[in-house]
Amino acid sequence: MQTVVDGYRGLALLLVLNRDWLVMLGATVAALASAGYLGCALLPN
């Protein structure tokens, strides 16, 4: 039973770390997309 609990804790830690990484990746992609859109919309062609 202790092995199952330890395995669950390890899996939960990996999920938390990956969630933070995915949030940062999503924020970076959103910032780059927003900058590209604003750059194309505001600069003269």
mmCIF file of the N, C-alpha and C atoms, coordinates in Angstrom:
data_MODEL
# 
_entry.id   MODEL 
# 
loop_
_atom_site.group_PDB 
_atom_site.id 
_atom_site.type_symbol 
_atom_site.label_atom_id 
_atom_site.label_alt_id 
_atom_site.label_comp_id 
_atom_site.label_asym_id 
_atom_site.label_entity_id 
_atom_site.label_seq_id 
_atom_site.pdbx_PDB_ins_code 
_atom_site.Cartn_x 
_atom_site.Cartn_y 
_atom_site.Cartn_z 
_atom_site.occupancy 
_atom_site.B_iso_or_equiv 
_atom_site.pdbx_formal_charge 
_atom_site.auth_seq_id 
_atom_site.auth_comp_id 
_atom_site.auth_asym_id 
_atom_site.auth_atom_id 
_atom_site.pdbx_PDB_model_num 
ATOM 1   N N  . MET A 1 1  ? 0.824  -1.193 0.000   1.00 0.00 ? 1  MET A N  1 
ATOM 2   C CA . MET A 1 1  ? 0.000  0.000  0.000   1.00 0.00 ? 1  MET A CA 1 
ATOM 3   C C  . MET A 1 1  ? 0.865  1.253  0.000   1.00 0.00 ? 1  MET A C  1 
ATOM 4   N N  . GLN A 1 2  ? 1.958  1.208  0.744   1.00 0.00 ? 2  GLN A N  1 
ATOM 5   C CA . GLN A 1 2  ? 2.857  2.365  0.799   1.00 0.00 ? 2  GLN A CA 1 
ATOM 6   C C  . GLN A 1 2  ? 3.431  2.671  -0.585  1.00 0.00 ? 2  GLN A C  1 
ATOM 7   N N  . THR A 1 3  ? 3.715  1.633  -1.364  1.00 0.00 ? 3  THR A N  1 
ATOM 8   C CA . THR A 1 3  ? 4.250  1.829  -2.716  1.00 0.00 ? 3  THR A CA 1 
ATOM 9   C C  . THR A 1 3  ? 3.241  2.542  -3.598  1.00 0.00 ? 3  THR A C  1 
ATOM 10  N N  . VAL A 1 4  ? 1.980  2.190  -3.464  1.00 0.00 ? 4  VAL A N  1 
ATOM 11  C CA . VAL A 1 4  ? 0.928  2.840  -4.251  1.00 0.00 ? 4  VAL A CA 1 
ATOM 12  C C  . VAL A 1 4  ? 0.826  4.311  -3.877  1.00 0.00 ? 4  VAL A C  1 
ATOM 13  N N  . VAL A 1 5  ? 0.878  4.617  -2.598  1.00 0.00 ? 5  VAL A N  1 
ATOM 14  C CA . VAL A 1 5  ? 0.791  6.003  -2.136  1.00 0.00 ? 5  VAL A CA 1 
ATOM 15  C C  . VAL A 1 5  ? 1.989  6.804  -2.635  1.00 0.00 ? 5  VAL A C  1 
ATOM 16  N N  . ASP A 1 6  ? 3.187  6.234  -2.543  1.00 0.00 ? 6  ASP A N  1 
ATOM 17  C CA . ASP A 1 6  ? 4.383  6.924  -3.030  1.00 0.00 ? 6  ASP A CA 1 
ATOM 18  C C  . ASP A 1 6  ? 4.318  7.148  -4.537  1.00 0.00 ? 6  ASP A C  1 
ATOM 19  N N  . GLY A 1 7  ? 3.830  6.160  -5.255  1.00 0.00 ? 7  GLY A N  1 
ATOM 20  C CA . GLY A 1 7  ? 3.681  6.302  -6.703  1.00 0.00 ? 7  GLY A CA 1 
ATOM 21  C C  . GLY A 1 7  ? 2.686  7.388  -7.056  1.00 0.00 ? 7  GLY A C  1 
ATOM 22  N N  . TYR A 1 8  ? 1.598  7.471  -6.304  1.00 0.00 ? 8  TYR A N  1 
ATOM 23  C CA . TYR A 1 8  ? 0.602  8.510  -6.538  1.00 0.00 ? 8  TYR A CA 1 
ATOM 24  C C  . TYR A 1 8  ? 1.187  9.891  -6.284  1.00 0.00 ? 8  TYR A C  1 
ATOM 25  N N  . ARG A 1 9  ? 1.969  10.035 -5.222  1.00 0.00 ? 9  ARG A N  1 
ATOM 26  C CA . ARG A 1 9  ? 2.602  11.325 -4.923  1.00 0.00 ? 9  ARG A CA 1 
ATOM 27  C C  . ARG A 1 9  ? 3.557  11.733 -6.032  1.00 0.00 ? 9  ARG A C  1 
ATOM 28  N N  . GLY A 1 10 ? 4.326  10.780 -6.531  1.00 0.00 ? 10 GLY A N  1 
ATOM 29  C CA . GLY A 1 10 ? 5.255  11.072 -7.625  1.00 0.00 ? 10 GLY A CA 1 
ATOM 30  C C  . GLY A 1 10 ? 4.519  11.486 -8.884  1.00 0.00 ? 10 GLY A C  1 
ATOM 31  N N  . LEU A 1 11 ? 3.436  10.788 -9.192  1.00 0.00 ? 11 LEU A N  1 
ATOM 32  C CA . LEU A 1 11 ? 2.642  11.125 -10.368 1.00 0.00 ? 11 LEU A CA 1 
ATOM 33  C C  . LEU A 1 11 ? 1.999  12.495 -10.208 1.00 0.00 ? 11 LEU A C  1 
ATOM 34  N N  . ALA A 1 12 ? 1.503  12.797 -9.026  1.00 0.00 ? 12 ALA A N  1 
ATOM 35  C CA . ALA A 1 12 ? 0.894  14.099 -8.778  1.00 0.00 ? 12 ALA A CA 1 
ATOM 36  C C  . ALA A 1 12 ? 1.920  15.219 -8.939  1.00 0.00 ? 12 ALA A C  1 
ATOM 37  N N  . LEU A 1 13 ? 3.135  15.007 -8.474  1.00 0.00 ? 13 LEU A N  1 
ATOM 38  C CA . LEU A 1 13 ? 4.190  16.011 -8.628  1.00 0.00 ? 13 LEU A CA 1 
ATOM 39  C C  . LEU A 1 13 ? 4.505  16.235 -10.098 1.00 0.00 ? 13 LEU A C  1 
ATOM 40  N N  . LEU A 1 14 ? 4.605  15.168 -10.871 1.00 0.00 ? 14 LEU A N  1 
ATOM 41  C CA . LEU A 1 14 ? 4.870  15.317 -12.303 1.00 0.00 ? 14 LEU A CA 1 
ATOM 42  C C  . LEU A 1 14 ? 3.759  16.088 -12.997 1.00 0.00 ? 14 LEU A C  1 
ATOM 43  N N  . LEU A 1 15 ? 2.521  15.831 -12.631 1.00 0.00 ? 15 LEU A N  1 
ATOM 44  C CA . LEU A 1 15 ? 1.407  16.551 -13.245 1.00 0.00 ? 15 LEU A CA 1 
ATOM 45  C C  . LEU A 1 15 ? 1.446  18.035 -12.899 1.00 0.00 ? 15 LEU A C  1 
ATOM 46  N N  . VAL A 1 16 ? 1.783  18.360 -11.661 1.00 0.00 ? 16 VAL A N  1 
ATOM 47  C CA . VAL A 1 16 ? 1.874  19.764 -11.256 1.00 0.00 ? 16 VAL A CA 1 
ATOM 48  C C  . VAL A 1 16 ? 2.988  20.462 -12.021 1.00 0.00 ? 16 VAL A C  1 
ATOM 49  N N  . LEU A 1 17 ? 4.141  19.828 -12.132 1.00 0.00 ? 17 LEU A N  1 
ATOM 50  C CA . LEU A 1 17 ? 5.258  20.439 -12.852 1.00 0.00 ? 17 LEU A CA 1 
ATOM 51  C C  . LEU A 1 17 ? 4.940  20.609 -14.331 1.00 0.00 ? 17 LEU A C  1 
ATOM 52  N N  . ASN A 1 18 ? 4.311  19.636 -14.935 1.00 0.00 ? 18 ASN A N  1 
ATOM 53  C CA . ASN A 1 18 ? 3.956  19.740 -16.347 1.00 0.00 ? 18 ASN A CA 1 
ATOM 54  C C  . ASN A 1 18 ? 2.882  20.788 -16.573 1.00 0.00 ? 18 ASN A C  1 
ATOM 55  N N  . ARG A 1 19 ? 1.968  20.937 -15.632 1.00 0.00 ? 19 ARG A N  1 
ATOM 56  C CA . ARG A 1 19 ? 0.931  21.954 -15.772 1.00 0.00 ? 19 ARG A CA 1 
ATOM 57  C C  . ARG A 1 19 ? 1.553  23.338 -15.779 1.00 0.00 ? 19 ARG A C  1 
ATOM 58  N N  . ASP A 1 20 ? 2.497  23.589 -14.884 1.00 0.00 ? 20 ASP A N  1 
ATOM 59  C CA . ASP A 1 20 ? 3.171  24.882 -14.862 1.00 0.00 ? 20 ASP A CA 1 
ATOM 60  C C  . ASP A 1 20 ? 3.917  25.125 -16.170 1.00 0.00 ? 20 ASP A C  1 
ATOM 61  N N  . TRP A 1 21 ? 4.569  24.096 -16.688 1.00 0.00 ? 21 TRP A N  1 
ATOM 62  C CA . TRP A 1 21 ? 5.304  24.230 -17.938 1.00 0.00 ? 21 TRP A CA 1 
ATOM 63  C C  . TRP A 1 21 ? 4.352  24.532 -19.092 1.00 0.00 ? 21 TRP A C  1 
ATOM 64  N N  . LEU A 1 22 ? 3.198  23.872 -19.121 1.00 0.00 ? 22 LEU A N  1 
ATOM 65  C CA . LEU A 1 22 ? 2.231  24.113 -20.188 1.00 0.00 ? 22 LEU A CA 1 
ATOM 66  C C  . LEU A 1 22 ? 1.627  25.507 -20.095 1.00 0.00 ? 22 LEU A C  1 
ATOM 67  N N  . VAL A 1 23 ? 1.406  26.005 -18.890 1.00 0.00 ? 23 VAL A N  1 
ATOM 68  C CA . VAL A 1 23 ? 0.888  27.364 -18.727 1.00 0.00 ? 23 VAL A CA 1 
ATOM 69  C C  . VAL A 1 23 ? 1.899  28.371 -19.261 1.00 0.00 ? 23 VAL A C  1 
ATOM 70  N N  . MET A 1 24 ? 3.165  28.189 -18.935 1.00 0.00 ? 24 MET A N  1 
ATOM 71  C CA . MET A 1 24 ? 4.198  29.106 -19.429 1.00 0.00 ? 24 MET A CA 1 
ATOM 72  C C  . MET A 1 24 ? 4.325  29.017 -20.949 1.00 0.00 ? 24 MET A C  1 
ATOM 73  N N  . LEU A 1 25 ? 4.249  27.828 -21.501 1.00 0.00 ? 25 LEU A N  1 
ATOM 74  C CA . LEU A 1 25 ? 4.312  27.662 -22.947 1.00 0.00 ? 25 LEU A CA 1 
ATOM 75  C C  . LEU A 1 25 ? 3.122  28.352 -23.614 1.00 0.00 ? 25 LEU A C  1 
ATOM 76  N N  . GLY A 1 26 ? 1.935  28.176 -23.064 1.00 0.00 ? 26 GLY A N  1 
ATOM 77  C CA . GLY A 1 26 ? 0.745  28.822 -23.609 1.00 0.00 ? 26 GLY A CA 1 
ATOM 78  C C  . GLY A 1 26 ? 0.822  30.337 -23.534 1.00 0.00 ? 26 GLY A C  1 
ATOM 79  N N  . ALA A 1 27 ? 1.332  30.864 -22.431 1.00 0.00 ? 27 ALA A N  1 
ATOM 80  C CA . ALA A 1 27 ? 1.474  32.310 -22.289 1.00 0.00 ? 27 ALA A CA 1 
ATOM 81  C C  . ALA A 1 27 ? 2.480  32.857 -23.291 1.00 0.00 ? 27 ALA A C  1 
ATOM 82  N N  . THR A 1 28 ? 3.562  32.140 -23.519 1.00 0.00 ? 28 THR A N  1 
ATOM 83  C CA . THR A 1 28 ? 4.566  32.578 -24.494 1.00 0.00 ? 28 THR A CA 1 
ATOM 84  C C  . THR A 1 28 ? 3.992  32.578 -25.905 1.00 0.00 ? 28 THR A C  1 
ATOM 85  N N  . VAL A 1 29 ? 3.279  31.538 -26.264 1.00 0.00 ? 29 VAL A N  1 
ATOM 86  C CA . VAL A 1 29 ? 2.667  31.459 -27.591 1.00 0.00 ? 29 VAL A CA 1 
ATOM 87  C C  . VAL A 1 29 ? 1.627  32.562 -27.761 1.00 0.00 ? 29 VAL A C  1 
ATOM 88  N N  . ALA A 1 30 ? 0.821  32.811 -26.746 1.00 0.00 ? 30 ALA A N  1 
ATOM 89  C CA . ALA A 1 30 ? -0.187 33.864 -26.821 1.00 0.00 ? 30 ALA A CA 1 
ATOM 90  C C  . ALA A 1 30 ? 0.465  35.237 -26.965 1.00 0.00 ? 30 ALA A C  1 
ATOM 91  N N  . ALA A 1 31 ? 1.548  35.477 -26.245 1.00 0.00 ? 31 ALA A N  1 
ATOM 92  C CA . ALA A 1 31 ? 2.241  36.762 -26.343 1.00 0.00 ? 31 ALA A CA 1 
ATOM 93  C C  . ALA A 1 31 ? 2.832  36.956 -27.737 1.00 0.00 ? 31 ALA A C  1 
ATOM 94  N N  . LEU A 1 32 ? 3.441  35.919 -28.287 1.00 0.00 ? 32 LEU A N  1 
ATOM 95  C CA . LEU A 1 32 ? 4.008  36.033 -29.630 1.00 0.00 ? 32 LEU A CA 1 
ATOM 96  C C  . LEU A 1 32 ? 2.919  36.236 -30.684 1.00 0.00 ? 32 LEU A C  1 
ATOM 97  N N  . ALA A 1 33 ? 1.811  35.538 -30.551 1.00 0.00 ? 33 ALA A N  1 
ATOM 98  C CA . ALA A 1 33 ? 0.713  35.699 -31.502 1.00 0.00 ? 33 ALA A CA 1 
ATOM 99  C C  . ALA A 1 33 ? 0.107  37.093 -31.403 1.00 0.00 ? 33 ALA A C  1 
ATOM 100 N N  . SER A 1 34 ? -0.056 37.594 -30.191 1.00 0.00 ? 34 SER A N  1 
ATOM 101 C CA . SER A 1 34 ? -0.598 38.944 -30.008 1.00 0.00 ? 34 SER A CA 1 
ATOM 102 C C  . SER A 1 34 ? 0.341  39.994 -30.578 1.00 0.00 ? 34 SER A C  1 
ATOM 103 N N  . ALA A 1 35 ? 1.623  39.843 -30.346 1.00 0.00 ? 35 ALA A N  1 
ATOM 104 C CA . ALA A 1 35 ? 2.597  40.794 -30.878 1.00 0.00 ? 35 ALA A CA 1 
ATOM 105 C C  . ALA A 1 35 ? 2.603  40.761 -32.403 1.00 0.00 ? 35 ALA A C  1 
ATOM 106 N N  . GLY A 1 36 ? 2.516  39.598 -32.984 1.00 0.00 ? 36 GLY A N  1 
ATOM 107 C CA . GLY A 1 36 ? 2.466  39.488 -34.439 1.00 0.00 ? 36 GLY A CA 1 
ATOM 108 C C  . GLY A 1 36 ? 1.216  40.124 -35.014 1.00 0.00 ? 36 GLY A C  1 
ATOM 109 N N  . TYR A 1 37 ? 0.087  39.898 -34.381 1.00 0.00 ? 37 TYR A N  1 
ATOM 110 C CA . TYR A 1 37 ? -1.168 40.485 -34.855 1.00 0.00 ? 37 TYR A CA 1 
ATOM 111 C C  . TYR A 1 37 ? -1.133 42.004 -34.747 1.00 0.00 ? 37 TYR A C  1 
ATOM 112 N N  . LEU A 1 38 ? -0.704 42.513 -33.592 1.00 0.00 ? 38 LEU A N  1 
ATOM 113 C CA . LEU A 1 38 ? -0.645 43.963 -33.417 1.00 0.00 ? 38 LEU A CA 1 
ATOM 114 C C  . LEU A 1 38 ? 0.378  44.593 -34.353 1.00 0.00 ? 38 LEU A C  1 
ATOM 115 N N  . GLY A 1 39 ? 1.493  43.928 -34.561 1.00 0.00 ? 39 GLY A N  1 
ATOM 116 C CA . GLY A 1 39 ? 2.499  44.449 -35.485 1.00 0.00 ? 39 GLY A CA 1 
ATOM 117 C C  . GLY A 1 39 ? 1.961  44.557 -36.897 1.00 0.00 ? 39 GLY A C  1 
ATOM 118 N N  . CYS A 1 40 ? 1.223  43.562 -37.344 1.00 0.00 ? 40 CYS A N  1 
ATOM 119 C CA . CYS A 1 40 ? 0.649  43.601 -38.691 1.00 0.00 ? 40 CYS A CA 1 
ATOM 120 C C  . CYS A 1 40 ? -0.490 44.607 -38.783 1.00 0.00 ? 40 CYS A C  1 
ATOM 121 N N  . ALA A 1 41 ? -1.243 44.774 -37.725 1.00 0.00 ? 41 ALA A N  1 
ATOM 122 C CA . ALA A 1 41 ? -2.400 45.666 -37.755 1.00 0.00 ? 41 ALA A CA 1 
ATOM 123 C C  . ALA A 1 41 ? -1.995 47.133 -37.641 1.00 0.00 ? 41 ALA A C  1 
ATOM 124 N N  . LEU A 1 42 ? -0.946 47.432 -36.911 1.00 0.00 ? 42 LEU A N  1 
ATOM 125 C CA . LEU A 1 42 ? -0.591 48.825 -36.652 1.00 0.00 ? 42 LEU A CA 1 
ATOM 126 C C  . LEU A 1 42 ? 0.440  49.388 -37.621 1.00 0.00 ? 42 LEU A C  1 
ATOM 127 N N  . LEU A 1 43 ? 1.290  48.542 -38.160 1.00 0.00 ? 43 LEU A N  1 
ATOM 128 C CA . LEU A 1 43 ? 2.320  49.041 -39.071 1.00 0.00 ? 43 LEU A CA 1 
ATOM 129 C C  . LEU A 1 43 ? 1.744  49.210 -40.472 1.00 0.00 ? 43 LEU A C  1 
ATOM 130 N N  . PRO A 1 44 ? 2.155  50.278 -41.162 1.00 0.00 ? 44 PRO A N  1 
ATOM 131 C CA . PRO A 1 44 ? 1.654  50.461 -42.538 1.00 0.00 ? 44 PRO A CA 1 
ATOM 132 C C  . PRO A 1 44 ? 2.221  49.394 -43.473 1.00 0.00 ? 44 PRO A C  1 
ATOM 133 N N  . ASN A 1 45 ? 1.425  49.029 -44.444 1.00 0.00 ? 45 ASN A N  1 
ATOM 134 C CA . ASN A 1 45 ? 1.859  48.001 -45.403 1.00 0.00 ? 45 ASN A CA 1 
ATOM 135 C C  . ASN A 1 45 ? 2.707  48.598 -46.490 1.00 0.00 ? 45 ASN A C  1 
# 
